[in-house]
Amino acid sequence: MANVALPGSSSSDDNQGSKYVIQFLWKYQDFWKAELDSVLALFNLNPSDVYNSEDLENITSPFIFATFSTVEDVKKVCSRCLLVNRIYKVFGVGKTDDDIVSDVKNHDEKEYNLFKRNQDLLTDTTKSWKINVGAFGKKLSLKLQQEKRALFSFIPFKGRVKLTDPDMTFWFIEEYTPKGVPSGVEDTRLPVNKYFLLEIASGRGDLPVKYSLKQRKFLGPTSMNAELAFIMANNALAKGGTFVLDPFVGTGSILVAAQAFGAHCLGTDIDIRMLHAQDFRKDANIFSNCDQYDLPKPCLIRGDMSKAGICIRTNKPILDAIICDPPYGVRAGAKKSGSAKRVAKIPEEHLKSHIPMTQPYHAEEVMLDLLDLAATLLVPHGRLVYFLPVAVEEYTEHDVPKHDCLRLISNCEDRLGWKLARRLITMEKIKEPSSIEEVAYYSDRREFGGKTDGATRQVNTMSLREKIFRGNDGAVNKQMREELQSSREKKKQKKSDDQ
């Protein structure tokens, strides 16, 4: 449907704003508020002026009421939100058919009376229209849809009916509880609410389809789901003119989303096989995805966030956002530059093709370095967005790393099963480190077990990794522990026999 410009209100509605309904897609419910608030902030809109935050707590409905000052603000929000299905202008709300018909006819003219305030919607003969009938939580038969549509036959539209891409699409929607009824059982539920609405704009449900991993030329086992990548980019406030870093770029799936929103992107990775995939008998690389979607190529550098491997040699704030999915050793173990062994000098003729050695990069080091990198390189109010895997039963708020220079904006759960989840963490830089020593990355004390003032040492590698694997499957882990114990006993016995 074409974006609607309401007659008489193309630039503004009224001083108090007009009433709208936001309909979310029924998935990733825990992400709704974080993405909506981020997109509102992106367009300098105050969330508290737009909707009641209590409506997005203990979610039971995909519909919330909202207030926007202009139709343009509605279109801006829909131009970025992936989890918003549509935003509508309200013309009637009720519990029964009689209630909603009465509401459409008799609404207060100071708010959204269909007849008294928007006469052009009815009298403009050039505007085509249609009325869709839908329901949430229930499927309506074609016969019932026609009966509901006939409820509004009293509206004296002058324009012609057009079923495909009309100028105005009205919706009659019945809302039921999300929990349905078993198959074969008669559904006697009554609607929670009924709405008569004018569709203003649709969300960006097209982006996950266009950038689907199924059609992606270059990807790997840890490539980020396209929908989540775009949500992360929204939370990071990625837009034209911003500079975004993914320090664990991998196949570049997160940067694709940031680039699609216009950001200038930088990616680093320790795995040379990812950055130069075509040199390792691959038929594509990260740049292949850029060519596929007609996006500018990001700057790619081999490196990591550790003291030895960092490739951004500055302590000046230069980044607007850092977006990443750090490796915690769950699907792929992290590596950093360096070696526990003494490394011989590389002959000059081999320097160009030499690939430096790597060593394990423990999870608590990854997190401390990531937070320190954000505290150092992010501009004021710049954002850090990353996923943190957790065991559901053992997770507490204390598992989320903290830093004196960063403020937690949102913490959203994405369940991966009964036992495992990952949490999308969004943090904002609120101040500069008071001294270079306050940043753990620039101090050797951490490597010797010392405590730094910058990053709160709540991240424990053993607890993080063990919690994840212990929470994954108790029976499987019990079996693994038994097998490990048996193996140790056999080795001990063999050693004893040899002696």
C-alpha positions as CSV (number, residue, x, y, z in Angstrom):
1,M,0.0,0.0,0.0
2,A,1.2,3.5,-0.7
3,N,2.1,5.7,2.3
4,V,-1.0,7.6,3.4
5,A,-1.0,11.4,3.6
6,L,-4.0,12.4,5.7
7,P,-5.9,15.3,4.2
8,G,-5.4,18.4,6.2
9,S,-2.6,16.9,8.3
10,S,0.3,16.2,6.0
11,S,2.8,17.9,8.3
12,S,1.1,17.8,11.7
13,D,-2.0,16.7,13.4
14,D,-2.6,18.8,16.4
15,N,-0.7,20.2,19.4
16,Q,-1.6,17.2,21.5
17,G,-0.8,14.7,18.7
18,S,-3.1,12.1,17.3
19,K,-3.9,8.6,18.4
20,Y,-2.4,5.7,16.6
21,V,-2.1,1.9,17.2
22,I,1.3,0.2,16.8
23,Q,1.0,-3.5,15.8
24,F,4.1,-5.6,16.4
25,L,5.0,-8.9,14.8
26,W,4.3,-11.7,17.3
27,K,7.9,-12.8,17.7
28,Y,11.0,-11.5,19.7
29,Q,8.6,-9.9,22.2
30,D,11.4,-9.1,24.5
31,F,13.1,-7.1,21.8
32,W,10.1,-4.9,21.0
33,K,10.8,-2.1,23.5
34,A,14.5,-1.9,22.9
35,E,14.2,-1.6,19.1
36,L,11.3,0.9,19.3
37,D,13.0,3.1,21.8
38,S,16.2,3.0,19.7
39,V,14.4,4.0,16.5
40,L,12.5,6.7,18.3
41,A,15.9,8.0,19.7
42,L,17.3,7.9,16.2
43,F,14.7,10.4,15.0
44,N,14.9,12.5,18.2
45,L,11.5,11.3,19.5
46,N,11.0,10.8,23.3
47,P,9.6,7.3,24.0
48,S,7.6,8.6,27.0
49,D,5.8,11.1,24.7
50,V,4.9,8.4,22.2
51,Y,3.6,5.4,24.3
52,N,3.2,4.1,27.8
53,S,6.1,1.9,28.7
54,E,3.9,-0.3,30.9
55,D,2.2,-1.5,27.7
56,L,5.4,-3.3,26.8
57,E,5.8,-5.0,30.1
58,N,4.3,-8.5,30.6
59,I,3.3,-8.5,27.0
60,T,0.0,-10.2,26.1
61,S,-1.0,-8.2,23.0
62,P,0.8,-7.1,19.8
63,F,-1.2,-3.8,19.9
64,I,-0.3,-0.7,21.9
65,F,-1.7,2.8,21.6
66,A,0.7,5.6,20.7
67,T,0.7,9.3,20.1
68,F,2.6,11.0,17.2
69,S,2.6,14.7,16.4
70,T,3.0,14.2,12.7
71,V,2.3,11.5,10.1
72,E,6.0,11.9,9.0
73,D,7.1,10.7,12.4
74,V,5.0,7.6,11.9
75,K,6.6,6.9,8.5
76,K,10.1,7.5,9.9
77,V,9.6,4.9,12.6
78,C,8.2,2.4,10.2
79,S,11.1,3.0,7.8
80,R,13.5,1.4,10.4
81,C,11.6,-1.0,12.7
82,L,11.7,-4.6,11.8
83,L,9.5,-5.8,14.6
84,V,6.7,-3.3,13.9
85,N,4.1,-4.8,11.5
86,R,2.1,-1.7,10.9
87,I,1.1,1.6,12.5
88,Y,-2.5,2.7,12.1
89,K,-4.5,5.9,12.8
90,V,-7.4,5.1,15.1
91,F,-11.0,5.6,14.0
92,G,-12.8,3.3,16.4
93,V,-12.2,0.9,19.3
94,G,-14.7,-1.3,21.1
95,K,-15.4,-4.7,22.7
96,T,-18.4,-5.5,20.5
97,D,-19.5,-4.7,16.9
98,D,-22.1,-2.2,18.2
99,D,-19.4,-0.5,20.3
100,I,-17.0,0.0,17.5
101,V,-19.7,1.2,15.0
102,S,-20.9,3.7,17.6
103,D,-17.3,4.7,18.3
104,V,-16.6,5.4,14.6
105,K,-19.7,7.5,14.4
106,N,-19.5,9.5,17.6
107,H,-15.8,10.0,18.4
108,D,-14.8,13.3,20.0
109,E,-14.0,15.6,17.1
110,K,-10.9,16.9,18.9
111,E,-9.3,13.5,18.6
112,Y,-10.0,11.4,15.5
113,N,-13.7,11.6,14.5
114,L,-13.9,10.1,11.0
115,F,-16.7,12.4,9.8
116,K,-16.0,15.7,11.4
117,R,-12.2,15.9,11.2
118,N,-11.3,14.0,8.0
119,Q,-14.1,14.9,5.6
120,D,-11.7,14.7,2.7
121,L,-11.3,11.0,3.3
122,L,-14.9,10.6,2.4
123,T,-15.6,13.3,-0.2
124,D,-12.4,13.1,-2.3
125,T,-13.5,11.2,-5.4
126,T,-9.8,10.7,-6.5
127,K,-8.9,8.6,-3.5
128,S,-9.4,4.9,-3.8
129,W,-10.0,2.7,-0.8
130,K,-10.7,-0.7,0.6
131,I,-11.5,-2.3,4.0
132,N,-9.5,-5.3,5.1
133,V,-10.7,-7.6,7.8
134,G,-8.3,-9.5,10.0
135,A,-7.8,-11.0,13.5
136,F,-5.0,-11.7,15.9
137,G,-5.1,-15.1,17.6
138,K,-7.9,-16.5,15.4
139,K,-8.7,-17.2,11.8
140,L,-11.9,-15.6,10.4
141,S,-13.8,-17.4,7.7
142,L,-14.5,-15.5,4.4
143,K,-18.2,-15.3,5.2
144,L,-17.5,-13.8,8.6
145,Q,-15.0,-11.3,7.1
146,Q,-17.7,-10.2,4.7
147,E,-20.2,-9.7,7.5
148,K,-17.7,-7.6,9.5
149,R,-16.9,-5.5,6.4
150,A,-20.6,-4.8,5.9
151,L,-20.7,-3.2,9.4
152,F,-19.1,-0.1,7.9
153,S,-21.3,0.2,4.8
154,F,-22.8,3.4,6.3
155,I,-19.5,5.3,5.6
156,P,-20.2,7.5,2.5
157,F,-17.0,7.1,0.6
158,K,-17.0,9.0,-2.7
159,G,-13.9,7.4,-4.2
160,R,-13.8,4.1,-5.9
161,V,-13.0,0.7,-4.4
162,K,-9.5,-0.6,-5.4
163,L,-8.3,-3.9,-4.0
164,T,-4.7,-3.6,-5.1
165,D,-2.6,-0.8,-3.8
166,P,-5.4,1.7,-3.0
167,D,-4.8,5.2,-1.6
168,M,-6.4,4.3,1.7
169,T,-6.5,0.9,3.4
170,F,-8.8,0.6,6.4
171,W,-8.6,-2.4,8.7
172,F,-11.2,-4.0,10.9
173,I,-9.2,-6.1,13.4
174,E,-10.5,-8.4,16.1
175,E,-7.9,-9.2,18.9
176,Y,-8.1,-12.5,20.7
177,T,-5.8,-13.9,23.4
178,P,-2.6,-15.4,22.0
179,K,-3.4,-18.8,23.4
180,G,-5.7,-20.6,21.0
181,V,-7.9,-23.7,21.4
182,P,-7.0,-27.3,20.7
183,S,-7.8,-28.7,17.3
184,G,-11.4,-30.0,17.0
185,V,-12.6,-27.9,19.9
186,E,-15.1,-25.2,19.2
187,D,-13.6,-21.7,19.7
188,T,-16.0,-19.8,21.9
189,R,-13.6,-17.0,22.9
190,L,-14.7,-13.4,22.7
191,P,-12.5,-10.7,21.3
192,V,-10.4,-8.8,23.7
193,N,-10.7,-5.7,21.6
194,K,-12.0,-4.6,18.1
195,Y,-10.4,-1.9,16.1
196,F,-11.3,0.2,13.0
197,L,-8.1,1.7,11.7
198,L,-6.5,3.4,8.8
199,E,-3.1,2.0,7.8
200,I,-0.4,4.7,7.7
201,A,2.8,2.7,7.1
202,S,4.3,-0.7,7.3
203,G,7.4,-1.9,9.1
204,R,10.6,-3.3,7.5
205,G,9.6,-6.9,7.3
206,D,11.0,-6.8,3.7
207,L,14.6,-6.6,5.0
208,P,15.0,-10.1,6.4
209,V,13.6,-11.5,3.1
210,K,15.9,-9.3,0.9
211,Y,19.0,-10.1,3.0
212,S,18.1,-13.7,3.9
213,L,21.1,-16.0,4.6
214,K,19.5,-18.5,2.2
215,Q,20.5,-16.4,-0.7
216,R,23.7,-15.0,0.8
217,K,26.8,-15.7,-1.3
218,F,29.3,-15.9,1.6
219,L,28.4,-17.2,5.0
220,G,29.5,-19.6,7.7
221,P,28.2,-21.6,10.6
222,T,28.2,-18.5,12.9
223,S,26.7,-16.0,10.5
224,M,24.1,-13.8,12.2
225,N,20.5,-14.2,11.3
226,A,19.6,-11.3,9.0
227,E,16.6,-10.2,11.1
228,L,18.6,-10.1,14.3
229,A,21.5,-8.3,12.5
230,F,19.1,-5.5,11.5
231,I,17.7,-5.3,15.0
232,M,21.2,-5.0,16.4
233,A,21.9,-2.2,13.9
234,N,18.8,-0.4,15.0
235,N,19.8,-0.7,18.7
236,A,23.2,0.7,17.7
237,L,21.6,3.7,16.0
238,A,23.4,2.9,12.8
239,K,22.7,5.5,10.0
240,G,24.3,7.4,7.3
241,G,27.5,9.1,8.4
242,T,28.1,6.9,11.5
243,F,31.2,4.7,11.9
244,V,30.6,1.1,13.1
245,L,33.0,-1.6,14.1
246,D,32.5,-5.3,14.3
247,P,35.7,-6.7,16.1
248,F,34.6,-10.3,15.4
249,V,33.5,-9.7,11.8
250,G,33.6,-13.3,10.6
251,T,31.5,-13.5,7.4
252,G,30.4,-9.9,7.8
253,S,26.7,-10.7,8.4
254,I,26.3,-7.9,11.0
255,L,28.1,-5.3,8.9
256,V,25.7,-6.0,6.0
257,A,22.8,-4.7,8.1
258,A,24.8,-1.6,9.3
259,Q,25.8,-0.8,5.7
260,A,22.3,-1.2,4.5
261,F,21.3,1.6,6.9
262,G,24.1,3.8,5.5
263,A,26.9,3.3,8.1
264,H,30.6,3.3,7.3
265,C,31.9,0.0,8.5
266,L,35.1,-1.5,9.8
267,G,35.7,-5.1,10.6
268,T,38.5,-7.0,12.3
269,D,39.0,-10.7,12.7
270,I,41.8,-13.0,13.8
271,D,41.0,-15.7,11.2
272,I,42.8,-14.9,8.0
273,R,40.7,-17.6,6.3
274,M,37.6,-15.4,6.7
275,L,39.2,-12.1,5.6
276,H,40.9,-13.7,2.6
277,A,38.5,-16.6,1.9
278,Q,39.2,-16.7,-1.8
279,D,42.9,-17.4,-1.1
280,F,41.8,-20.5,0.7
281,R,39.9,-22.2,-2.1
282,K,36.7,-20.4,-1.4
283,D,34.5,-19.1,-4.3
284,A,33.4,-16.0,-2.3
285,N,34.4,-13.7,0.5
286,I,32.9,-10.8,2.5
287,F,33.1,-8.4,-0.4
288,S,31.0,-10.9,-2.5
289,N,28.1,-10.0,-0.2
290,C,28.7,-6.3,-0.7
291,D,28.6,-6.8,-4.5
292,Q,25.4,-9.0,-4.1
293,Y,23.5,-6.2,-2.3
294,D,25.2,-3.2,-4.0
295,L,26.8,-2.1,-0.7
296,P,30.1,-0.3,-0.2
297,K,32.9,-2.5,0.8
298,P,33.9,-2.3,4.5
299,C,37.5,-1.8,5.7
300,L,38.8,-5.2,6.9
301,I,41.9,-5.7,9.1
302,R,43.3,-8.8,10.6
303,G,43.6,-8.3,14.4
304,D,41.8,-8.7,17.7
305,M,41.1,-6.7,20.8
306,S,43.9,-8.0,22.9
307,K,46.9,-5.8,23.8
308,A,49.1,-7.7,21.3
309,G,46.6,-7.8,18.5
310,I,44.7,-4.5,18.6
311,C,44.9,-2.8,15.2
312,I,43.4,0.5,16.2
313,R,46.3,2.3,17.8
314,T,44.5,5.2,19.4
315,N,42.8,6.0,22.6
316,K,40.7,8.7,21.0
317,P,36.9,8.3,20.6
318,I,36.3,7.7,16.9
319,L,33.5,5.2,16.7
320,D,29.7,5.7,16.9
321,A,28.9,2.1,17.5
322,I,30.4,-1.3,18.1
323,I,28.2,-4.3,17.1
324,C,29.3,-7.9,17.5
325,D,28.6,-11.5,18.4
326,P,31.7,-12.4,20.5
327,P,33.0,-16.0,20.4
328,Y,32.7,-17.6,23.9
329,G,33.9,-21.0,22.9
330,V,30.3,-22.4,22.6
331,R,30.2,-22.7,18.8
332,A,33.7,-21.4,18.0
333,G,36.6,-20.8,20.3
334,A,38.2,-17.4,20.4
335,K,41.8,-16.8,19.4
336,K,44.1,-13.8,19.9
337,S,47.5,-12.9,18.6
338,G,50.6,-14.3,20.3
339,S,52.0,-17.5,21.5
340,A,53.0,-19.1,24.8
341,K,56.2,-20.2,23.1
342,R,59.1,-18.1,22.1
343,V,58.7,-17.2,18.4
344,A,61.8,-17.1,16.1
345,K,62.4,-14.0,14.0
346,I,60.6,-14.3,10.6
347,P,62.9,-14.2,7.6
348,E,62.3,-11.0,5.5
349,E,61.4,-13.0,2.4
350,H,58.5,-14.6,4.2
351,L,57.1,-11.5,6.0
352,K,54.5,-10.8,3.3
353,S,52.9,-14.2,3.4
354,H,53.5,-14.9,7.1
355,I,50.4,-15.5,9.2
356,P,51.2,-14.7,12.9
357,M,50.5,-17.4,15.5
358,T,47.5,-17.3,17.8
359,Q,46.6,-18.5,21.2
360,P,43.3,-19.1,23.2
361,Y,41.4,-16.0,24.0
362,H,39.5,-16.7,27.2
363,A,35.9,-15.5,27.6
364,E,36.6,-13.1,30.5
365,E,39.4,-11.5,28.5
366,V,37.1,-11.1,25.5
367,M,34.5,-9.4,27.6
368,L,36.9,-7.1,29.5
369,D,38.6,-6.1,26.3
370,L,35.3,-5.5,24.5
371,L,34.0,-3.2,27.3
372,D,37.4,-1.4,27.5
373,L,37.4,-1.0,23.7
374,A,33.9,0.6,23.8
375,A,34.9,2.9,26.7
376,T,37.9,4.1,24.9
377,L,36.9,4.3,21.2
378,L,33.2,5.2,21.3
379,V,32.1,8.8,21.1
380,P,29.9,10.2,23.9
381,H,26.5,8.4,23.7
382,G,28.0,5.9,21.3
383,R,26.6,2.4,21.7
384,L,27.9,-1.1,22.2
385,V,25.6,-3.9,21.1
386,Y,26.5,-7.6,21.6
387,F,25.0,-11.0,22.3
388,L,25.8,-12.8,25.6
389,P,25.0,-16.5,25.9
390,V,23.5,-17.7,29.2
391,A,22.1,-20.7,30.9
392,V,18.4,-19.8,31.6
393,E,18.1,-21.4,35.0
394,E,21.4,-19.9,36.3
395,Y,21.2,-16.5,34.8
396,T,21.1,-13.4,37.0
397,E,21.6,-9.7,36.2
398,H,25.1,-10.0,37.7
399,D,26.1,-12.1,34.7
400,V,26.0,-9.0,32.5
401,P,29.4,-7.3,32.5
402,K,29.6,-3.7,33.7
403,H,31.9,-0.8,33.1
404,D,32.1,2.6,34.8
405,C,32.0,4.4,31.5
406,L,29.1,2.5,30.1
407,R,25.4,2.5,30.9
408,L,23.1,-0.5,30.3
409,I,20.3,0.6,27.9
410,S,18.5,-2.7,27.3
411,N,18.9,-6.5,28.0
412,C,16.7,-8.7,25.8
413,E,16.4,-12.5,25.9
414,D,16.3,-14.7,22.8
415,R,15.5,-18.2,24.0
416,L,17.4,-21.0,22.2
417,G,15.6,-23.8,24.0
418,W,14.5,-24.8,27.4
419,K,18.0,-24.5,28.9
420,L,19.9,-22.0,26.8
421,A,19.4,-18.4,25.8
422,R,21.3,-15.5,24.5
423,R,20.8,-11.9,25.6
424,L,21.1,-8.9,23.4
425,I,23.0,-6.3,25.5
426,T,22.9,-2.6,24.5
427,M,25.1,-0.2,26.4
428,E,25.8,3.5,26.0
429,K,28.9,5.4,26.7
430,I,28.3,8.0,29.4
431,K,31.8,9.3,30.2
432,E,35.4,9.1,29.2
433,P,37.8,7.1,31.2
434,S,39.3,9.4,33.8
435,S,42.8,8.1,33.1
436,I,44.5,5.7,30.8
437,E,45.2,3.4,33.7
438,E,41.4,3.1,34.2
439,V,41.2,1.1,31.0
440,A,42.1,-2.5,31.6
441,Y,43.2,-3.0,28.0
442,Y,46.1,-0.6,28.5
443,S,47.2,-2.3,31.7
444,D,49.2,-5.4,32.3
445,R,47.8,-5.9,35.8
446,R,44.9,-7.9,34.5
447,E,47.2,-10.6,33.1
448,F,48.7,-11.1,36.6
449,G,45.3,-11.2,38.3
450,G,45.2,-7.6,39.3
451,K,42.0,-5.6,39.6
452,T,41.3,-2.6,37.4
453,D,38.9,0.2,38.2
454,G,37.5,0.5,34.7
455,A,35.9,-2.9,33.9
456,T,34.1,-4.6,36.8
457,R,35.5,-8.0,37.1
458,Q,32.3,-9.9,37.3
459,V,33.0,-11.9,34.1
460,N,34.4,-15.3,35.0
461,T,35.4,-17.5,32.1
462,M,34.9,-20.8,34.0
463,S,31.5,-19.7,35.4
464,L,30.3,-18.3,32.0
465,R,31.4,-21.3,29.9
466,E,30.5,-24.0,32.5
467,K,27.1,-22.4,33.1
468,I,26.3,-22.5,29.4
469,F,27.3,-26.1,29.0
470,R,25.8,-27.2,32.3
471,G,22.6,-25.6,31.4
472,N,22.5,-27.0,27.9
473,D,21.6,-30.6,28.7
474,G,22.0,-32.0,32.2
475,A,21.9,-35.7,31.0
476,V,24.4,-35.1,28.2
477,N,26.8,-33.2,30.5
478,K,26.5,-35.9,33.2
479,Q,27.4,-38.5,30.6
480,M,30.3,-36.4,29.4
481,R,31.6,-36.0,33.0
482,E,31.3,-39.7,33.5
483,E,33.2,-40.4,30.3
484,L,35.9,-37.9,31.3
485,Q,36.2,-39.4,34.7
486,S,36.5,-42.9,33.2
487,S,39.2,-41.7,30.8
488,R,41.2,-40.2,33.6
489,E,41.0,-43.4,35.6
490,K,42.2,-45.4,32.7
491,K,45.1,-43.1,32.1
492,K,46.0,-43.3,35.8
493,Q,45.7,-47.1,35.8
494,K,47.9,-47.3,32.7
495,K,50.5,-45.0,34.2
496,S,50.5,-47.2,37.3
497,D,50.9,-50.4,35.3
498,D,53.8,-48.9,33.3
499,Q,55.6,-48.1,36.6
